[in-house]
């Protein structure tokens, strides 16, 4: 049975880290604010990784920060989730970051979510309030596309009200949820490691901690930091304080290398030498996030989370139109995102990833609704400065001045200039408004010319 990666999610100050400390057998403290000991709030500032054994399986608990400004870390971590535990403050219900975290659950583990209503001791009229909150949560689960019958547990984590029965109920729930659950694990393809932390140990070397997302790794093998164009040999491997000779897909690992400065490296993907190539542009199939309310125009710059990175990219929205004379795909250039469509992404800097999943966000849109705009998959990696075959559809509008006696001809105004080359418009369809009454003005009728052949195009 493979180990599982469990996201611990929820809005800021809902009790995620307190829960993880009580539930974990091997706990992480790397995510705590070290300056909070003077009496300030102890909020999680980065990803924290702990673990627990249930039914003979290792569960890696990924404690994710709940603050809106730290969503990049959550987007990176969510790509390895097999299941999730979502904490909700029973007094406040679903809040802004709760909703964003639920969207990630929908994408990565919609049928493997456990909801914990925390701080139930603070509720007035507890039974009535709890029942109302549970109904609201189930309604939201259904709306978000998460299994509506997902388990909902009650809990209070403060010292005065906590009891071990809470954790025992949770363990039993997890046992039922993971029974016969074997998420796909790709051990055949070349190694990929999602590295989340990097630090030095004096006299030994530099330790990389992360999750194996593809392939296997053995002591003595080489790994490449593609963005730095550097290769290092693995000196030792540990997993949850146990020395290992080999590590496989889905497992957490601490990997020791030498002659490498930890300060030069941040959260990223590491691979076997030569496997990762720089990607500056790509064509993607996309799906809009239904809760994103703003309109997206072509050439808009968005935060694109792909692999373990979040990078700014320009978005060009396209719609496949057919095959050009050269045999290549031809695309209509859209003014804005209109489904169905694809998106051409042009990154501000090359990204070194092998993941085809991506999320586009407006992370500077704090407090203004859902920040996730669309998600998608990389269909094709494009050569830098390469040109897709694109065109824009044009149209002209005008009004009928008068009809000729045979009723087959009309004199129109406002459609063309005197210097227009009329030959390019010959044999094109003319459309009259479906409801002419809406457009009557001094007995003039609205007409429209629209491209129906390959001639009326502007290459871009």
C-alpha positions in Angstrom: 0.0 0.0 0.0 1.4 3.4 -1.0 1.7 6.4 1.3 -0.8 9.2 0.9 -0.4 13.0 0.9 -3.2 14.8 2.8 -3.8 18.5 2.5 -4.7 20.3 5.7 -6.8 23.3 4.5 -8.9 26.1 5.7 -9.2 29.9 6.2 -6.6 31.7 8.3 -7.0 31.1 12.1 -9.4 28.1 11.8 -7.0 25.8 13.7 -5.1 23.9 11.0 -1.7 23.9 12.6 -3.1 23.2 16.1 -5.0 20.3 14.6 -1.9 19.0 12.9 0.2 19.2 16.0 -2.4 17.1 17.9 -3.0 14.6 15.2 0.6 14.0 13.9 3.0 11.4 15.2 6.0 13.1 13.6 5.4 16.9 13.7 6.9 19.7 11.7 7.6 23.2 13.3 9.1 24.8 10.2 5.8 26.4 9.3 5.4 28.4 12.5 6.1 32.1 12.9 9.1 32.1 15.2 8.5 35.7 16.2 5.0 34.9 17.7 6.4 33.6 21.0 6.1 37.2 22.4 2.4 36.8 22.5 1.4 37.4 18.9 -0.8 35.1 16.8 0.9 31.8 15.7 -0.1 31.8 12.1 1.4 29.3 9.5 3.7 31.2 7.2 4.8 28.4 4.9 4.1 24.7 4.1 4.6 22.4 7.0 4.9 18.6 6.6 4.1 16.1 9.4 3.0 12.5 9.3 0.8 9.9 11.0 0.4 6.1 10.5 -3.2 4.8 10.0 -4.0 1.2 9.1 -0.4 0.6 8.3 -0.2 3.4 5.8 1.9 6.6 6.1 -0.1 9.8 5.7 1.9 12.9 5.0 0.0 15.9 6.4 0.6 19.0 4.4 -0.3 22.0 6.7 -1.1 24.8 4.3 -1.2 28.5 5.2 -4.6 30.1 5.3 -3.7 33.7 4.6 -4.8 35.1 1.2 -1.3 36.4 0.5 0.2 32.9 0.9 -2.0 31.2 -1.7 1.0 30.5 -4.0 2.3 27.9 -1.5 -1.1 26.2 -1.4 -1.3 26.1 -5.2 2.1 24.5 -5.3 1.3 21.9 -2.6 -2.1 21.0 -3.9 -0.6 19.2 -7.0 0.4 16.3 -4.7 -2.8 15.9 -2.7 -4.4 12.5 -2.6 -7.0 13.6 -0.1 -7.8 16.6 2.1 -8.9 17.6 5.6 -10.8 20.9 5.5 -11.1 22.8 8.7 -13.9 25.3 9.2 -14.5 27.7 12.1 -17.9 26.6 13.2 -18.8 30.2 14.2 -18.0 31.8 10.8 -18.7 29.0 8.4 -17.1 29.1 4.9 -14.9 32.1 4.4 -12.9 33.5 1.5 -9.9 31.2 1.7 -12.1 28.2 2.7 -13.8 28.6 -0.7 -10.5 28.8 -2.6 -9.2 25.7 -0.8 -12.5 23.9 -1.7 -11.9 24.7 -5.3 -8.5 23.0 -5.1 -10.2 20.0 -3.4 -12.6 19.8 -6.3 -9.8 19.6 -8.8 -7.5 17.2 -7.1 -9.5 15.0 -4.6 -13.3 15.7 -4.8 -14.3 12.3 -3.4 -11.7 12.2 -0.6 -12.4 15.2 1.6 -13.1 15.2 5.4 -14.6 18.4 6.8 -13.9 19.3 10.5 -16.0 21.9 12.2 -13.6 23.4 14.8 -14.3 25.6 17.8 -17.7 24.1 18.5 -17.3 24.9 22.2 -17.8 28.6 21.3 -21.2 28.2 19.7 -24.3 29.5 21.4 -27.2 27.1 21.2 -24.8 24.5 20.0 -27.1 21.9 18.6 -29.2 24.4 16.5 -26.1 26.2 15.3 -24.3 23.0 14.3 -27.2 21.6 12.4 -27.5 24.9 10.5 -23.8 25.0 9.7 -23.7 21.4 8.5 -26.5 22.1 6.1 -24.7 25.2 4.8 -21.5 23.2 4.4 -23.2 20.4 2.5 -24.8 22.8 0.2 -21.4 24.4 -0.5 -19.8 21.1 -1.1 -22.4 20.3 -3.8 -22.0 23.7 -5.3 -18.2 23.4 -5.5 -18.3 19.9 -7.1 -17.1 18.0 -4.0 -18.9 14.8 -2.8 -21.9 16.1 -0.9 -21.9 13.2 1.5 -18.3 13.9 2.6 -17.8 13.2 6.3 -18.3 16.2 8.6 -16.8 15.9 12.1 -17.1 18.2 15.1 -14.0 19.2 17.1 -12.7 21.6 19.7 -8.9 21.8 19.8 -8.2 24.1 22.8 -6.8 22.5 25.9 -9.9 23.0 28.0 -12.3 21.3 25.6 -10.2 18.9 23.6 -10.7 15.1 24.1 -9.0 12.1 22.5 -12.4 11.0 21.2 -12.2 13.6 18.5 -9.0 12.1 17.1 -10.4 8.5 17.5 -13.4 9.4 15.4 -11.2 11.0 12.8 -9.0 7.9 12.6 -12.0 5.7 12.0 -13.3 8.0 9.3 -9.9 8.0 7.5 -9.7 4.2 7.8 -13.0 4.0 5.9 -12.0 6.6 3.4 -8.7 5.0 2.4 -9.7 1.4 2.5 -8.8 -0.1 -0.9 -7.8 3.4 -2.1 -4.7 3.3 -4.3 -4.1 6.6 -6.2 -2.1 6.3 -9.4 1.7 6.3 -9.0 4.0 6.6 -12.0 7.2 4.9 -11.1 8.3 4.1 -14.7 9.0 7.5 -16.1 12.1 9.6 -15.3 12.4 11.1 -11.8 10.6 14.3 -10.8 10.7 15.8 -7.3 8.6 18.7 -6.1 11.1 20.4 -3.7 9.5 22.6 -1.1 12.4 23.4 1.3 16.1 23.6 1.0 18.6 24.2 3.9 22.2 23.6 4.8 23.7 21.4 7.6 27.1 22.5 8.6 29.8 19.9 7.9 27.4 17.7 5.9 25.9 19.5 2.9 22.5 20.8 1.7 19.2 19.0 2.3 16.3 19.2 -0.1 12.9 18.1 1.2 10.1 17.3 -1.2 7.6 14.8 -2.7 8.5 12.4 -5.4 5.9 13.0 -8.1 7.3 10.6 -10.7 9.8 7.9 -11.0 12.2 6.6 -8.3 15.5 7.8 -6.7 18.4 5.9 -5.3 21.5 6.9 -3.4 24.4 7.7 -5.8 22.1 8.9 -8.6 22.4 12.4 -10.1 19.7 15.1 -10.0 19.6 18.4 -11.9 18.6 21.9 -10.8 17.4 22.8 -14.3 16.9 26.5 -13.7 20.5 26.7 -12.4 21.9 24.3 -14.9 23.7 22.4 -12.2 23.9 18.6 -11.4 24.6 17.0 -8.0 25.0 13.4 -6.8 22.6 12.2 -4.0 24.7 11.3 -0.9 21.9 10.0 1.3 18.1 9.8 1.5 15.8 9.9 4.5 12.0 9.5 4.8 10.4 10.5 8.1 13.7 10.1 10.0 14.4 6.7 8.5 17.4 6.1 6.2 16.4 4.8 2.8 18.4 3.4 -0.2 15.5 4.1 -2.6 12.4 6.3 -2.7 9.4 6.1 -5.0 6.5 8.2 -6.4 4.2 9.6 -3.7 6.7 9.5 -0.9 8.3 12.3 1.0 12.1 12.5 1.1 15.0 14.4 2.6 17.8 14.3 0.1 21.4 15.3 0.9 23.7 16.8 -1.7 27.1 18.5 -1.3 28.7 21.7 -2.7 25.4 23.4 -3.2 24.3 26.8 -1.7 20.8 26.5 -0.3 20.2 30.3 -0.6 20.3 29.9 -4.4 17.4 27.6 -4.7 13.7 28.1 -3.9 10.5 25.9 -4.3 10.8 24.2 -7.7 10.9 20.9 -9.6 14.1 18.8 -9.6 14.7 16.0 -12.1 17.1 13.6 -13.7 19.7 15.4 -15.8 18.5 16.6 -19.1 14.8 15.8 -18.6 13.4 19.3 -17.9 13.5 21.8 -20.7 12.8 25.6 -20.5 9.3 26.5 -21.6 8.6 30.1 -22.5 5.4 29.7 -24.5 2.7 27.1 -24.7 -0.8 26.4 -26.1 -3.3 25.2 -23.5 -6.8 23.8 -23.3 -8.7 25.7 -20.6 -11.8 25.6 -18.5 -13.1 28.7 -16.7 -13.6 28.8 -12.9 -17.3 29.5 -12.5 -16.9 31.7 -9.5 -14.5 34.1 -11.1 -16.6 37.2 -12.0 -14.3 39.5 -14.0 -13.9 39.5 -17.8 -10.5 38.5 -19.2 -9.3 40.2 -22.3 -6.6 39.0 -24.6 -3.1 40.2 -23.7 -4.1 40.2 -20.0 -1.3 39.2 -17.7 -2.1 36.6 -15.1 -0.4 34.6 -12.4 0.1 31.1 -13.8 0.7 28.3 -11.3 2.3 25.3 -13.0 4.4 22.6 -11.4 5.8 24.2 -8.2 6.1 27.7 -9.7 3.9 30.7 -10.0 5.0 33.0 -12.9 3.4 35.9 -14.7 2.3 35.3 -18.3 0.5 37.1 -21.0 -2.8 35.3 -22.1 -3.9 35.3 -25.7 -7.3 33.7 -26.2 -7.8 31.7 -29.4 -10.4 29.5 -31.0 -9.3 26.8 -33.4 -10.8 27.5 -36.9 -9.4 24.8 -39.1 -6.3 23.8 -41.0 -4.2 26.3 -43.0 -2.9 25.8 -46.5 0.5 24.7 -44.9 -1.3 22.0 -43.0 -1.0 23.7 -39.6 -3.8 24.6 -37.2 -5.3 28.0 -37.7 -6.8 30.0 -34.9 -9.2 32.9 -34.6 -7.9 35.6 -32.3 -10.5 36.5 -29.7 -10.9 39.8 -27.9 -11.6 38.1 -24.6 -12.1 34.7 -23.1 -15.2 33.1 -24.6 -15.7 29.4 -24.5 -14.9 27.2 -26.2 -11.4 28.5 -26.6 -7.7 27.8 -26.0 -5.1 30.1 -24.5 -1.6 30.9 -25.7 0.6 31.7 -22.7 3.8 33.8 -23.0 5.7 33.6 -19.7 7.8 36.5 -18.4 10.6 34.0 -17.7 11.2 30.4 -18.7 9.6 27.7 -16.5 11.2 24.3 -16.0 8.3 21.9 -15.5 7.0 18.6 -16.8 3.5 19.1 -15.3 0.7 19.7 -17.8 -1.7 21.1 -15.3 -2.0 24.8 -14.6 -4.1 27.4 -12.8 -4.5 31.0 -13.8 -5.2 33.5 -11.1 -5.3 37.2 -10.2 -3.6 37.0 -6.9 -3.6 40.8 -6.5 -7.4 40.8 -6.4 -7.6 40.3 -2.6 -11.0 40.8 -1.0 -12.8 41.0 -4.4 -14.2 37.5 -4.8 -12.6 34.3 -6.3 -9.1 34.9 -7.6 -8.9 31.7 -9.6 -9.8 32.5 -13.2 -9.3 29.3 -15.2 -7.5 26.0 -15.1 -6.2 23.9 -17.9 -3.7 21.6 -19.4 -0.7 22.2 -21.7 -1.5 20.9 -25.1 1.6 22.0 -26.9 5.0 23.6 -26.0 5.8 26.3 -28.5 9.2 27.5 -29.7 10.2 31.0 -28.2 9.0 33.8 -30.5 7.2 31.2 -32.7 4.1 32.3 -34.5 0.8 30.6 -34.5 -1.4 31.1 -37.6 -4.0 33.6 -36.3 -6.6 35.8 -37.8 -9.2 38.2 -36.6 -12.8 38.2 -37.8 -13.9 41.6 -39.0 -17.4 42.9 -39.6 -19.0 46.1 -41.0 -22.3 47.6 -40.1 -24.5 50.1 -41.9 -28.0 51.2 -42.7 -30.2 50.9 -45.8 -30.8 54.2 -47.4 -33.3 52.9 -50.0 -34.4 49.8 -51.8 -34.2 49.4 -55.6 -37.5 48.7 -57.5 -36.7 45.0 -58.0 -36.2 44.6 -54.2 -33.0 42.6 -54.8 -30.7 45.6 -54.4 -30.2 48.2 -51.7 -28.2 51.4 -51.3 -26.4 51.2 -47.9 -24.7 54.0 -45.9 -22.0 53.9 -43.3 -20.3 50.6 -44.2 -17.4 51.6 -46.4 -15.1 54.5 -47.2 -14.6 55.8 -50.7 -11.1 54.3 -51.0 -12.2 50.8 -49.9 -11.2 47.9 -52.1 -14.7 46.3 -52.7 -13.4 43.2 -54.4 -12.4 41.6 -51.1 -16.0 41.8 -49.9 -17.6 40.2 -53.0 -19.5 36.9 -52.5 -19.7 37.4 -48.8 -22.9 36.9 -46.8 -25.0 39.9 -45.7 -27.0 39.4 -42.4 -30.0 41.5 -41.5 -30.9 41.9 -37.9 -33.2 39.2 -36.6 -35.6 41.8 -35.1 -35.5 44.7 -37.5 -38.0 46.7 -35.5 -35.3 47.2 -32.8 -33.1 49.0 -35.3 -35.5 51.2 -37.3 -34.4 54.7 -37.4 -35.8 57.1 -40.0 -36.8 54.1 -42.1 -33.2 52.8 -42.2 -32.6 49.1 -41.5 -29.5 47.6 -39.8 -27.3 45.4 -42.0 -24.2 43.4 -41.1 -21.4 41.8 -43.1 -19.7 38.8 -41.5 -16.8 36.7 -42.8 -17.9 33.3 -44.3 -14.9 32.4 -46.3 -11.2 32.5 -45.8 -10.7 35.8 -47.6 -12.0 38.2 -45.0 -9.2 37.8 -42.4 -6.4 39.9 -41.0 -3.2 38.0 -40.1 -1.7 38.9 -36.7 
